[in-house]
Amino acid sequence: MPASASPSTQKRKKSAKTNGQLDAKKKVVQLKEHIVEIISDSGEGAQRCGQSLGAIAARMGYGIWTIEIIPAEIKPPARSVAGASGNRIRIGSKYVTNGGDETDLVIAFNEQVLLGRVRAKELKQGATILLEDMWRDHKDPAVSKSYIETYDRLVESGYKVYEIPMERECHKLLSDPRRGKNMFALGILCSIYSLDLEIAKSQIALTFGKKAASVIETNVKLLEAGFSWAEENLEFKYEIPVKRPTEPYIVVNGNTAIALGVLASGMDICAMYPITPATSASHYLSDAFAKVGGIVHQAEDEIAACAFAIGASYAGKCSVTITSGPGYSLKQEGIGLAVMTEIPLVVVNVQRGGPSTGQPTKVEQGDLMCTIFGSHGDAPKVVIAPATIEDCFYTMITARKIAEMFRMVVVILSDANLATSQQPFPRPQFLETWLAPPPDQSAIPEGSKPYDWDPVTGLSRRHIPGQPGGMHTLTGIAHDSNSHVAYDPDINEQGLKARSMKLAAVQKTLKPPPVFGATQGDLLIVGWGSTKGAIEEAVESLREEGHKVSSLNLTFIQPMPSGIKEILSGFKQVMTIENTYSDKLEYDLIDEENRRYAPLALLMRSRFLVDIDCYTESQGQPIKPSTIRRVALEKLQEK
Amino acid sequence: MSAAPTECLLRLYDEHHELEDYQKGVTRWCPGCGDNAILTAVQRLCRTENLDPVKTVFVSGIGCSSRLPHYMNTYGFHGIHGRALPIAEGVKMSRPELTVFVNMGDGDCCSIGAAHWVHAIRYNMDLTVMLHDNQIYGLTKKQASPTSPIGLKSNTTPKGAYLEALNPLTVSLGVTNVSFVAQVVDWIPEVLYDVLHAAFLHKGLSFVRILQRCPEWLPNMLDPWVQDPTRVKLLYHEDGIKVSPSVAKVYTTTEEHDPSNMNRAREIASEVDPVPVGILYRNDDVPCYEDLRRDPTLRTPQFVKGGLEAEFDKFTIWPEGEEH
């Protein structure tokens, strides 16, 4: 391995051993957990490598949380700082609830994509870098210069950089190493983390199952080559203790979990329009519906997708439409119609950065207000925010049931963090009660009206086309209990009240959310949706240090369950942590009176009349547990 | 036939419907409004076809035209502006056994819902679609619509409409998968009925543009055509509609037009004076989207469970020794 051996600069502190033999037996360092990244140009397979690593670790029983690293473009120019494509995997002995802090170890296929990650501050200070060395002697002097300069700078900044000859090693097995380097990298990682090579091989067989046996064979050879190379040439090796799993788990990302939830809920029509980062749920559904029964209708636009789902729901079967923020904005008129006509409808909003086109592939929780209050007039609807990948699955079943039982619109607020992250959860046990019954075609009892609003709950029985005696015309215009257009002032108010009371009726069925930590203390951190794991991790570590901090995650945000005010009263200070924007008091123009709070903080302040502070971050990525720790410690000092 | 004749008779008797069975309430359209003529023709059509009111759905958008479902004693869905078509598509996809009609105005169909109109034609679902085209916004009080003739003075075009009117017929005929396009006028009830009947019988999306008078905002605009029968050109054909002797006596301008002739249909579509009335185009061989997408499988809980478990299997990590 001449190139990696040739010390072109004195600054190279570490390099892969070059004599093919390690001096002594490697010391295996025991770790509780590690965060590892594999990044390449788009199309070089780092994503597949990362996914496989996650799957291998999960099959061995590790807790994992994987995050896709996706460039905004399909084919960004090769070797570009903004072009990093790959995967980030947090592997832990215990159940992993979130993506964690910065990366401990990274394999990069070129120095430019690595630079992108460094600039995004994604690497831990002093992190280990395994860098493809083929660029050092590249025939284009600009490329080799850029490589050497970057290498030197990284070493100077304290990173432990190992140059690895992936290209050259793979060339021994392949004519085009670009199409196999990723499995070589996987082999290296299996060696570094002492992973079970047999499980890795069977994972490759699974991954490439649809391809020819020779493809699997080549990839297994590459895996083994990477493994041996690392065993012989790297001076370090880790082991994260693990207990082998005793029950079956499924490993999917949030979008697939939502799609599986749609299948399990008995909904069989999904109307959608392509939008990042929601579409992969519909990709999966398009395929899976063929086996479970049902269709994905790709409509001409978001408005039509919503209207199509409403029409399908009206005809008897609750339907779902899946979108992201910009699409959600367009669906608002349809959602208002469904609220007014009391047609069951499930809407999934996989949030991304906003407003407008915003940051299509990035993480943000900015749509809470437009979801709860969106659509003109008073349009009450149920808003549920799943907090884990497992939640994404079960929430869909709950959503369909609430939508039908209460004749309401139920919005699921997921986000880009859940959408593309993978986390194992126990394999669900099928229950027949998940499924929707077929449309009711029994005769409507005489005298029954299409909106026989119960004076207390606002609930009424739905009349579905095909039911004898139920003929009526639904309308988005203000209507009386017979669904007749009515502009009478009292009738208008009666309808508004009935639709609002249904929300109250839903609320009466909810249990108070559990507090994480003690029910009394100095600080309560409240979050919603995907921030749960990171918040609880931070709270757990603060509690271990003796701080009286607890947290609360809200899944039902509209309506909010009872008992929250009492929970708040147990704490000296309360703050929300949300992945969105809010004004900070240190801004020159901002004071207590004009500060724009984060959505959940604003909602809770108005509802509970408690002085609730907020911390927000809108950097396009999940808030890290270390940030939450810092914010909480600062808050604790304020008192 | 195993059923006894008496049983058949009994069934027929049970399912027979009178005109009144389809009527509901008193219309609140202006006196002389063309919508009344359309409603009458539709109710007659329902009776002729003995449609089961329980399994019939009228979907509409917003505007004068879209009040029609309220006057039908069937199921109805008075939707939102421009979105009648996608709502109707959802209904049809979910319950293909239902008979679905769509009523829209020119603002609904050709302006705010224009994208849905184009795509609905391409989906070619089995819907009978009526465009109530009075060439003006009625309910919002006289604004120019896309089909308003150039120069038309309205509240938003006090100096006259600036643009040439959009032609719903040429647009429809230009869309891939178009399978039925017709034009009628509200003042010849017999032809209105015959064309709507043919539209109903067509399997696929039948698009019928109905030139309709608005007595409130454009009281005299169509008078030249109403008062001079020679300025109406009836399209007839063995495979289209046949003109009755009484109609033929009044309307002498005619053309024998084969509805399968797309080139001629497109030429006719561009004609304004005399105004062509009849079936311009029909093609029974275009597949319907709901048939392409329909899943014939009976979704029993066992079937769903089987499919779902197989999907779970794809993502499952089994504990050692339990691998399936």
HADDOCK unambig.tbl for C-alpha pairs under 7 A between the chains (distance, minus, plus):
assign (segid A and resid 59 and name CA) (segid B and resid 317 and name CA) 5.51 0.50 0.50
assign (segid A and resid 245 and name CA) (segid B and resid 319 and name CA) 5.32 0.50 0.50
assign (segid A and resid 246 and name CA) (segid B and resid 319 and name CA) 5.22 0.50 0.50
assign (segid A and resid 247 and name CA) (segid B and resid 318 and name CA) 6.76 0.50 0.50
assign (segid A and resid 247 and name CA) (segid B and resid 319 and name CA) 5.71 0.50 0.50
assign (segid A and resid 248 and name CA) (segid B and resid 316 and name CA) 6.39 0.50 0.50
assign (segid A and resid 248 and name CA) (segid B and resid 317 and name CA) 5.53 0.50 0.50
assign (segid A and resid 248 and name CA) (segid B and resid 318 and name CA) 4.50 0.50 0.50
assign (segid A and resid 248 and name CA) (segid B and resid 319 and name CA) 5.82 0.50 0.50
assign (segid A and resid 249 and name CA) (segid B and resid 316 and name CA) 5.43 0.50 0.50
assign (segid A and resid 249 and name CA) (segid B and resid 317 and name CA) 5.15 0.50 0.50
assign (segid A and resid 249 and name CA) (segid B and resid 318 and name CA) 6.64 0.50 0.50
assign (segid A and resid 250 and name CA) (segid B and resid 312 and name CA) 6.93 0.50 0.50
assign (segid A and resid 250 and name CA) (segid B and resid 315 and name CA) 5.00 0.50 0.50
assign (segid A and resid 250 and name CA) (segid B and resid 316 and name CA) 4.16 0.50 0.50
assign (segid A and resid 250 and name CA) (segid B and resid 317 and name CA) 5.89 0.50 0.50
assign (segid A and resid 251 and name CA) (segid B and resid 315 and name CA) 5.46 0.50 0.50
assign (segid A and resid 251 and name CA) (segid B and resid 316 and name CA) 6.46 0.50 0.50
assign (segid A and resid 252 and name CA) (segid B and resid 315 and name CA) 6.58 0.50 0.50
assign (segid A and resid 291 and name CA) (segid B and resid 307 and name CA) 5.45 0.50 0.50
assign (segid A and resid 292 and name CA) (segid B and resid 304 and name CA) 5.18 0.50 0.50
assign (segid A and resid 292 and name CA) (segid B and resid 307 and name CA) 4.70 0.50 0.50
assign (segid A and resid 292 and name CA) (segid B and resid 308 and name CA) 6.41 0.50 0.50
assign (segid A and resid 293 and name CA) (segid B and resid 295 and name CA) 6.64 0.50 0.50
assign (segid A and resid 293 and name CA) (segid B and resid 297 and name CA) 6.86 0.50 0.50
assign (segid A and resid 293 and name CA) (segid B and resid 299 and name CA) 6.50 0.50 0.50
assign (segid A and resid 294 and name CA) (segid B and resid 295 and name CA) 6.80 0.50 0.50
assign (segid A and resid 300 and name CA) (segid B and resid 119 and name CA) 6.70 0.50 0.50
assign (segid A and resid 304 and name CA) (segid B and resid 83 and name CA) 6.99 0.50 0.50
assign (segid A and resid 304 and name CA) (segid B and resid 86 and name CA) 5.33 0.50 0.50
assign (segid A and resid 307 and name CA) (segid B and resid 83 and name CA) 6.62 0.50 0.50
assign (segid A and resid 307 and name CA) (segid B and resid 86 and name CA) 5.46 0.50 0.50
assign (segid A and resid 307 and name CA) (segid B and resid 87 and name CA) 4.88 0.50 0.50
assign (segid A and resid 308 and name CA) (segid B and resid 86 and name CA) 4.83 0.50 0.50
assign (segid A and resid 308 and name CA) (segid B and resid 87 and name CA) 4.78 0.50 0.50
assign (segid A and resid 308 and name CA) (segid B and resid 89 and name CA) 6.10 0.50 0.50
assign (segid A and resid 308 and name CA) (segid B and resid 90 and name CA) 4.17 0.50 0.50
assign (segid A and resid 309 and name CA) (segid B and resid 90 and name CA) 5.91 0.50 0.50
assign (segid A and resid 310 and name CA) (segid B and resid 87 and name CA) 6.36 0.50 0.50
assign (segid A and resid 310 and name CA) (segid B and resid 90 and name CA) 6.91 0.50 0.50
assign (segid A and resid 311 and name CA) (segid B and resid 87 and name CA) 4.24 0.50 0.50
assign (segid A and resid 311 and name CA) (segid B and resid 88 and name CA) 5.99 0.50 0.50
assign (segid A and resid 311 and name CA) (segid B and resid 89 and name CA) 6.98 0.50 0.50
assign (segid A and resid 311 and name CA) (segid B and resid 90 and name CA) 4.26 0.50 0.50
assign (segid A and resid 311 and name CA) (segid B and resid 91 and name CA) 4.58 0.50 0.50
assign (segid A and resid 312 and name CA) (segid B and resid 90 and name CA) 4.16 0.50 0.50
assign (segid A and resid 312 and name CA) (segid B and resid 91 and name CA) 4.57 0.50 0.50
assign (segid A and resid 312 and name CA) (segid B and resid 93 and name CA) 6.78 0.50 0.50
assign (segid A and resid 312 and name CA) (segid B and resid 94 and name CA) 4.99 0.50 0.50
assign (segid A and resid 314 and name CA) (segid B and resid 91 and name CA) 6.90 0.50 0.50
assign (segid A and resid 315 and name CA) (segid B and resid 91 and name CA) 5.27 0.50 0.50
assign (segid A and resid 315 and name CA) (segid B and resid 94 and name CA) 6.38 0.50 0.50
assign (segid A and resid 315 and name CA) (segid B and resid 95 and name CA) 6.40 0.50 0.50
assign (segid A and resid 427 and name CA) (segid B and resid 316 and name CA) 6.95 0.50 0.50
assign (segid A and resid 430 and name CA) (segid B and resid 305 and name CA) 6.75 0.50 0.50
assign (segid A and resid 432 and name CA) (segid B and resid 301 and name CA) 6.33 0.50 0.50
assign (segid A and resid 465 and name CA) (segid B and resid 54 and name CA) 6.31 0.50 0.50
assign (segid A and resid 465 and name CA) (segid B and resid 55 and name CA) 6.08 0.50 0.50
assign (segid A and resid 465 and name CA) (segid B and resid 75 and name CA) 6.08 0.50 0.50
assign (segid A and resid 466 and name CA) (segid B and resid 54 and name CA) 4.89 0.50 0.50
assign (segid A and resid 466 and name CA) (segid B and resid 55 and name CA) 4.84 0.50 0.50
assign (segid A and resid 467 and name CA) (segid B and resid 54 and name CA) 6.30 0.50 0.50
assign (segid A and resid 468 and name CA) (segid B and resid 54 and name CA) 5.67 0.50 0.50
assign (segid A and resid 471 and name CA) (segid B and resid 54 and name CA) 6.41 0.50 0.50
assign (segid A and resid 471 and name CA) (segid B and resid 73 and name CA) 6.47 0.50 0.50
assign (segid A and resid 471 and name CA) (segid B and resid 74 and name CA) 5.16 0.50 0.50
assign (segid A and resid 471 and name CA) (segid B and resid 75 and name CA) 4.67 0.50 0.50
assign (segid A and resid 472 and name CA) (segid B and resid 74 and name CA) 6.50 0.50 0.50
assign (segid A and resid 472 and name CA) (segid B and resid 75 and name CA) 5.13 0.50 0.50
assign (segid A and resid 472 and name CA) (segid B and resid 76 and name CA) 6.03 0.50 0.50
assign (segid A and resid 473 and name CA) (segid B and resid 69 and name CA) 6.36 0.50 0.50
assign (segid A and resid 473 and name CA) (segid B and resid 70 and name CA) 5.76 0.50 0.50
assign (segid A and resid 473 and name CA) (segid B and resid 75 and name CA) 5.71 0.50 0.50
assign (segid A and resid 473 and name CA) (segid B and resid 76 and name CA) 3.95 0.50 0.50
assign (segid A and resid 473 and name CA) (segid B and resid 77 and name CA) 5.22 0.50 0.50
assign (segid A and resid 473 and name CA) (segid B and resid 78 and name CA) 6.54 0.50 0.50
assign (segid A and resid 474 and name CA) (segid B and resid 76 and name CA) 6.04 0.50 0.50
assign (segid A and resid 474 and name CA) (segid B and resid 77 and name CA) 4.71 0.50 0.50
assign (segid A and resid 474 and name CA) (segid B and resid 78 and name CA) 5.76 0.50 0.50
assign (segid A and resid 475 and name CA) (segid B and resid 77 and name CA) 6.09 0.50 0.50
assign (segid A and resid 475 and name CA) (segid B and resid 78 and name CA) 4.59 0.50 0.50
assign (segid A and resid 475 and name CA) (segid B and resid 79 and name CA) 6.05 0.50 0.50
assign (segid A and resid 476 and name CA) (segid B and resid 78 and name CA) 6.74 0.50 0.50
assign (segid A and resid 476 and name CA) (segid B and resid 79 and name CA) 6.09 0.50 0.50
assign (segid A and resid 476 and name CA) (segid B and resid 80 and name CA) 6.85 0.50 0.50
